[in-house]
Amino acid sequence: MRNIWTMMGAACLILLAGCSSAPAGSDYEETEAEAPPEQAEISGYVMEQEGSSILVVTPTTESEDKGRAMWVSEAPDNEWTGKYVDVWTDGPIKESFPEQAPADKVSEVEMSEVEGARLTTSEALASALTDVEDDKIVAVAEILFDEDDDQWQIVLKENEGPEKEVLVEDE
């Protein structure tokens, strides 16, 4: 009887050995499934810059009346005001308004040129932002170029406040 149990145990071991992930001496390699590309933590316009810190605010939409705002520290040296960026953060995000986090990566999103305009969209927005009071956080509601009047019409929305239209001459 003991021989039967020994033979059954040996058969189980042989069976389990045959279920290993790769035969001995094979070129089989386990590969991990590719993770989807990591999305940026926030994408929006840089509405203000203080040294290496930038204030990124998402544009408003019909369904979102208030833009998400984040002060991002440790941004690479650049003139960021007015540009549309993707930001990846490094570390925890302080949940305040605006939120706060250090940058891991900041990448400018290329915008297409506007036909008939001399200024770029980011240059026009940067110019419009000079009319915004320092303590106000605003989001972009709309940016339009009027070729007939040769000017930019930029609508900025205070968070939980009124909209303000700023006209910028295209020069």
C-alpha positions in Angstrom: 0.0 0.0 0.0 2.9 2.3 0.8 4.3 1.8 -2.7 1.0 3.0 -4.2 1.2 6.3 -2.3 4.8 6.7 -3.1 4.1 6.1 -6.8 1.1 8.6 -6.7 3.3 11.2 -5.0 6.0 10.8 -7.6 3.4 11.0 -10.4 2.1 14.3 -8.9 5.6 15.8 -8.8 6.3 14.8 -12.4 3.0 16.3 -13.4 3.7 19.6 -11.5 7.2 19.8 -13.0 5.6 19.5 -16.5 3.5 22.6 -15.8 6.4 25.0 -15.3 6.4 28.2 -17.2 9.4 27.4 -19.5 11.1 24.2 -20.5 14.7 23.9 -19.4 17.2 25.3 -21.9 14.5 27.3 -23.9 14.8 30.9 -25.0 11.4 31.7 -23.5 11.3 35.0 -21.6 8.5 36.3 -19.5 7.4 39.8 -20.6 5.3 42.2 -18.7 2.3 43.7 -20.4 3.1 47.2 -21.5 1.5 49.8 -19.2 -0.6 52.4 -20.9 1.3 55.7 -21.3 1.1 57.8 -18.1 -1.3 60.7 -18.4 -0.3 64.2 -17.3 -1.6 65.2 -13.9 -2.9 68.5 -15.3 -3.1 70.1 -18.7 -3.9 73.8 -19.1 -2.7 77.3 -19.7 0.1 78.9 -17.7 -1.6 81.9 -16.2 1.2 83.2 -14.0 4.9 82.5 -13.4 7.0 83.3 -10.3 10.6 82.1 -10.8 10.5 78.4 -11.3 6.8 78.1 -10.2 4.0 78.3 -12.7 0.2 78.5 -12.2 -1.5 76.1 -14.5 -5.3 76.5 -15.0 -7.5 74.2 -17.1 -9.8 76.0 -19.5 -13.5 76.3 -18.6 -16.1 74.4 -20.6 -19.9 74.5 -20.8 -20.0 71.7 -18.2 -17.1 73.0 -16.1 -17.6 76.6 -15.0 -14.5 76.6 -12.8 -11.0 75.7 -14.0 -8.7 73.4 -12.0 -5.7 75.4 -10.8 -2.3 74.1 -9.6 0.9 75.9 -8.6 3.7 73.8 -10.0 7.1 74.3 -8.5 10.5 73.2 -9.9 9.4 73.9 -13.5 12.3 73.9 -16.0 13.8 77.3 -16.9 11.6 78.9 -19.6 9.1 81.7 -20.1 5.9 79.8 -19.6 3.2 82.4 -19.3 0.4 82.0 -21.9 1.6 78.6 -23.1 -0.6 75.4 -23.0 1.3 72.7 -21.1 1.0 69.1 -19.8 2.4 68.7 -16.3 3.5 65.4 -14.6 4.0 65.9 -10.9 6.6 64.4 -8.6 5.3 63.6 -5.1 2.0 64.3 -3.3 -0.3 67.1 -4.4 -1.4 69.6 -1.7 -5.1 69.8 -2.0 -5.8 73.5 -1.6 -7.0 76.1 -4.1 -4.9 76.3 -6.1 -3.4 72.9 -5.6 0.4 72.7 -5.2 2.9 70.1 -6.3 6.5 69.9 -7.6 7.0 69.2 -11.3 8.5 65.9 -12.6 8.1 67.1 -16.2 6.5 70.1 -17.9 5.9 69.8 -21.6 4.6 72.6 -23.9 1.7 71.5 -26.2 2.3 72.8 -29.6 -0.7 74.9 -30.9 -1.3 75.4 -34.6 -0.7 78.9 -36.1 -3.7 81.1 -36.6 -4.0 82.1 -40.2 -3.6 85.9 -40.7 -2.3 86.5 -37.1 1.2 87.8 -36.4 1.0 86.8 -32.7 0.8 83.2 -31.6 -2.1 82.2 -29.3 0.3 82.0 -26.3 1.7 85.4 -27.0 -1.8 86.9 -27.3 -2.8 85.2 -24.0 0.3 86.4 -22.2 -0.4 89.9 -23.3 -4.0 89.7 -22.1 -2.9 88.4 -18.7 -1.1 91.7 -18.0 -4.6 93.2 -17.4 -5.5 90.6 -14.7 -5.3 91.7 -11.1 -2.5 89.8 -9.2 -4.7 88.2 -6.6 -7.2 86.8 -9.2 -7.1 83.3 -10.5 -8.7 83.2 -14.0 -9.3 80.4 -16.5 -9.5 80.7 -20.3 -13.1 80.5 -21.5 -12.3 81.4 -25.1 -9.6 82.6 -27.4 -10.5 83.9 -30.9 -8.7 85.9 -33.6 -10.7 88.4 -35.6 -8.8 88.9 -38.9 -11.1 91.7 -40.0 -10.3 93.8 -36.9 -6.7 92.4 -36.6 -7.2 91.6 -32.9 -7.5 88.8 -30.5 -10.6 88.4 -28.3 -9.8 86.5 -25.1 -12.4 85.7 -22.6 -11.1 85.0 -19.1 -13.3 83.7 -16.3 -12.7 84.3 -12.6 -13.3 81.1 -10.7 -16.8 81.5 -9.4 -16.9 85.0 -10.7 -17.7 87.0 -13.9 -16.2 86.7 -17.3 -13.9 89.4 -18.6 -13.2 90.0 -22.3 -9.8 91.3 -23.2 -8.9 92.6 -26.7 -5.3 92.3 -27.8 -4.1 94.1 -30.9 -2.2 91.7 -33.2 1.1 93.5 -33.5 
